[in-house]
Structure formats: structure tokens, C-alpha cells
Amino acid sequence: MIAAPVLLALYGGDRFLAADLEAIRLAATGMQDGLADARYLIRAQQIVAQLNACHEDNYYLANGLLTWGGAVSEGNQVLRAAVECRTWDFVPAFFYGINLAFFQHDITEAQRILELGAQRSPENAAGLRKLAVMLQAETFADEKLALDYLTQQRDSAGDPTLRGMLDKRVVRLQGLVVLREAQRRFEAQHHALTALEQLVEYGLLPALPDDPLRLGYELHKGQIILKKMKIAGLEGQ
């Protein structure tokens, strides 16, 4: 692997050309027989980022092959450089913000980066800000505290699109609060809840709450939770 200063010299001082050709080379040679050479990819993509942190292919590859391939800090290093360089582009901030929350559990920094992305893309701002709010809401162990937080964020949102997105999450969480309160009453009078429908059958609720996101609720290990979209291979993360 050739160091960035040497590559720069080889290509006549043109760092953009050096970054382009090195990115093409790593894309062509970084995987063999379906397997990635992690050490090669890490080094190569870091070198491309040193030559041109704005390189679009490089940050996409770093997110997919490095961060989601197990080299979290190394992939995020390339993404962080892209966020700083590509001041017009919200995508690196979206990738980096998700990775900070999902892999490194740094919700505060993830929210800051997602807000940066929102400022760079007015058409995607509401979705990015909703994501930042939901990341914080999920840190609350008590569903009522989470509901209070979400309600406050919805009521203070100046963007009607964002307010509509958050309102659906508020209604969904209100349904969870209702279900859990009914579960506590049921179990105080009868036995451990084994199916949500028992709350209706025993007259504790007229009907199960509707989820505006159409995902619904489920009983998991004795506790009612929000049903989430499942992505194969990521449930254990």
C-alpha cells in the first residue's frame, strides 16, 4: 500500500486524480472470492480520504465495507472527514449519525450530526430531525417519560412536516402506555398476560390501540413492547 504523499508525487501533485485512481483500484481489488481484505480496505480508504475527503465513492464504500463490516471506528473516520468536507451533502451526516447511535451509542453526537445534515438538506430536514428525536426518546427506560419528551418535541416543532411525523410517534407511544397500564391491572387480578387480546376479552380495553405506523405492539418476554421492523441479520445488534 502506497502512502498518500507518495501517491501525490506519482500523480504530479494532483490529489483529486490520485484519489480517483486509488478509489477505483481499491474497489476492484479490495474483495476476492467474495471476501474482503479488511486491513487493505482500511488502509486504502484512509489514504483516499487523506487525498480527497470529499470523494463520494470512498465514503459510500467506507460505510458499507468498513463500518458495517466490523471496522467501526475506521469507517467512521472516513465518514467524519466526508461530513467536514462535503458541506453541501447530507448523506455522509446521515450515515455517520446512524453509525454513532447504532454502533457507538453516542446519542448526543449523533443528534448533532443529524442536525447538521438537516441544515444541509431542507427537503430531508424533517426526517433527519425526527430521527434525532426518536434516538433520544428510545433512551428513556420509562415509557411515560419517553411520551412526555416526544409530546414536548412535537408541540415545539416549527416545521409542520416534522410535527406530523412526531405526532404519529406520540399516538403510537400513547397506545403503549395504555396497553401497559391495562396489563398491570390484568395481572393484578388474574395471571401473567399471555396474549394482548386478553386485555379486550377480560373487559380492560374496548379494543387494542391502533398504531398509526401500522407496525403494532407485541408481547415479548412478558412485557408489551412496540413492534419494530425487523432487518435480517441485525436483530441481535
C-alpha positions in Angstrom: 0.0 0.0 0.0 1.5 3.3 -1.1 1.3 6.3 1.3 -0.7 9.4 0.4 2.3 11.7 -0.1 4.0 9.2 -2.4 0.8 8.8 -4.5 0.5 12.6 -4.6 4.0 12.8 -6.1 3.4 10.0 -8.5 0.4 11.8 -10.0 2.1 15.1 -10.4 0.6 16.7 -7.3 -3.0 16.2 -8.4 -4.6 14.9 -5.3 -8.0 14.5 -6.9 -6.6 12.3 -9.7 -4.7 10.3 -7.1 -7.8 9.8 -5.0 -9.9 8.8 -8.0 -7.5 6.2 -9.3 -6.8 4.8 -5.8 -10.6 4.5 -5.2 -11.0 2.7 -8.4 -8.1 0.3 -7.5 -9.5 -0.5 -4.1 -13.0 -1.1 -5.4 -11.5 -3.5 -8.0 -9.1 -5.3 -5.7 -10.5 -5.0 -2.2 -12.5 -8.2 -2.4 -11.5 -11.6 -3.8 -13.8 -14.7 -3.9 -16.5 -12.6 -2.1 -14.2 -11.9 0.9 -12.9 -8.5 1.9 -9.3 -7.9 2.9 -10.1 -5.7 5.9 -6.6 -4.4 6.5 -6.1 -3.5 2.9 -9.5 -1.7 2.7 -9.0 0.2 5.9 -5.6 1.5 4.8 -6.7 2.2 1.2 -9.8 4.1 2.2 -8.0 6.1 4.8 -5.4 7.1 2.1 -8.2 8.2 -0.3 -9.7 10.2 2.5 -6.4 11.9 3.1 -6.0 12.7 -0.6 -9.6 13.9 -1.1 -12.0 13.7 1.9 -14.9 14.8 -0.4 -14.6 11.6 -2.5 -18.2 10.3 -2.8 -17.4 6.7 -3.7 -14.9 6.4 -0.9 -17.3 7.4 1.9 -20.0 5.1 0.5 -17.6 2.2 0.4 -16.2 3.0 3.8 -19.7 3.0 5.3 -20.7 -0.3 3.7 -17.5 -2.3 3.8 -15.7 -0.9 6.9 -18.3 0.4 9.4 -20.9 -2.2 8.7 -18.2 -4.8 8.1 -16.9 -4.6 11.6 -14.3 -1.8 11.4 -16.5 0.8 13.0 -14.0 3.4 14.1 -12.0 3.2 10.9 -15.1 3.6 8.7 -16.5 6.4 10.8 -13.2 8.2 10.5 -13.6 8.3 6.7 -17.3 9.4 7.1 -16.3 12.1 9.6 -13.9 13.6 7.1 -16.6 13.5 4.4 -19.0 15.3 6.7 -16.5 18.0 7.2 -15.6 18.3 3.5 -18.9 17.8 1.7 -20.7 20.8 3.3 -23.5 20.6 0.6 -24.2 16.9 1.1 -26.5 15.5 3.9 -25.8 11.8 3.2 -22.4 11.5 5.0 -24.0 13.1 8.0 -26.9 10.6 7.8 -24.6 7.6 7.6 -22.3 8.9 10.3 -25.2 9.9 12.7 -26.8 6.4 12.3 -23.4 4.7 13.0 -22.7 6.9 16.1 -26.1 5.9 17.6 -26.2 2.2 16.4 -22.6 1.1 16.9 -21.2 3.6 19.4 -24.3 4.6 21.4 -23.3 8.2 21.3 -26.8 9.7 21.0 -25.7 13.3 21.8 -23.1 13.4 19.0 -25.5 11.5 16.7 -28.1 14.2 17.2 -25.6 17.0 16.5 -24.5 15.3 13.2 -28.1 14.6 12.1 -29.0 18.3 12.7 -26.0 19.2 10.6 -27.4 17.0 7.8 -30.9 18.6 8.3 -29.4 22.1 7.8 -27.8 20.9 4.5 -30.9 19.4 3.0 -34.2 21.3 3.6 -36.2 18.6 1.7 -34.9 15.9 4.1 -34.7 18.1 7.2 -37.9 16.9 8.9 -37.0 13.2 8.5 -33.5 13.7 9.9 -34.8 15.8 12.9 -37.5 13.2 13.6 -34.8 10.5 13.6 -32.7 12.6 16.1 -35.7 13.0 18.4 -36.6 9.2 18.2 -33.0 8.3 19.1 -33.3 10.3 22.3 -36.8 9.0 23.1 -35.5 5.4 23.0 -33.0 6.1 25.7 -35.8 6.5 28.3 -36.5 3.3 30.2 -39.9 4.6 31.3 -42.5 4.9 28.6 -44.3 7.8 30.3 -41.1 9.8 30.4 -40.5 9.0 26.7 -44.1 10.1 25.9 -43.6 13.4 27.8 -40.4 14.0 25.8 -41.9 13.2 22.5 -45.0 15.3 23.2 -42.9 18.3 24.1 -40.8 17.9 20.9 -43.9 17.6 18.8 -45.6 20.6 20.3 -42.4 22.8 20.0 -41.7 21.7 16.3 -41.9 24.7 14.0 -41.9 22.5 10.8 -45.4 21.1 10.1 -43.9 18.1 8.4 -41.8 17.3 11.4 -44.8 17.9 13.7 -46.9 15.4 11.7 -44.1 12.8 11.9 -43.7 13.2 15.6 -47.5 13.2 16.2 -47.7 9.6 14.8 -44.9 8.6 17.2 -46.8 10.3 20.1 -50.0 8.4 19.3 -48.1 5.1 19.0 -46.4 5.6 22.4 -49.8 6.6 23.9 -51.0 3.2 22.8 -48.1 1.5 24.5 -48.8 3.4 27.8 -52.5 2.3 27.6 -51.6 -1.3 26.9 -49.0 -1.5 29.7 -51.4 0.1 32.3 -54.1 -2.5 31.2 -51.5 -5.3 31.5 -50.7 -4.2 35.1 -54.4 -4.3 36.0 -54.9 -7.6 34.3 -52.0 -9.3 36.1 -53.1 -7.9 39.5 -56.5 -9.5 39.1 -55.6 -12.7 37.1 -52.4 -14.2 35.9 -49.5 -13.4 33.7 -50.7 -12.0 30.4 -50.1 -14.4 27.5 -51.8 -12.6 24.6 -52.7 -8.9 24.0 -56.3 -10.0 23.1 -56.9 -11.0 26.7 -57.0 -7.3 27.6 -60.1 -7.0 25.4 -61.6 -10.4 26.3 -61.5 -9.5 30.0 -63.0 -6.1 29.5 -60.0 -4.0 30.4 -59.9 -2.3 27.0 -62.7 -1.8 24.4 -60.2 -2.6 21.6 -56.4 -2.8 21.1 -54.9 0.6 20.3 -54.3 1.4 16.6 -50.8 2.1 15.6 -50.6 4.9 13.0 -47.3 3.4 11.8 -49.1 0.1 11.2 -46.4 -1.9 13.0 -48.4 -2.6 16.1 -47.5 -4.0 19.5 -46.3 -7.4 20.8 -45.8 -9.3 24.0 -42.1 -10.1 24.4 -40.8 -11.9 27.5 -43.8 -10.9 29.5 -43.7 -7.2 28.5 -45.7 -5.3 25.9 -43.4 -3.5 23.5 -43.5 -1.6 20.3 -43.2 -3.9 17.3 -40.3 -2.9 15.1 -39.4 -3.5 11.6 -37.0 -6.4 11.5 -33.9 -6.5 9.3 -32.4 -9.9 8.7 -29.0 -10.2 10.5 -29.4 -7.1 12.6 -31.8 -8.2 15.3 -29.0 -9.0 17.7 -27.2 -5.7 17.3 
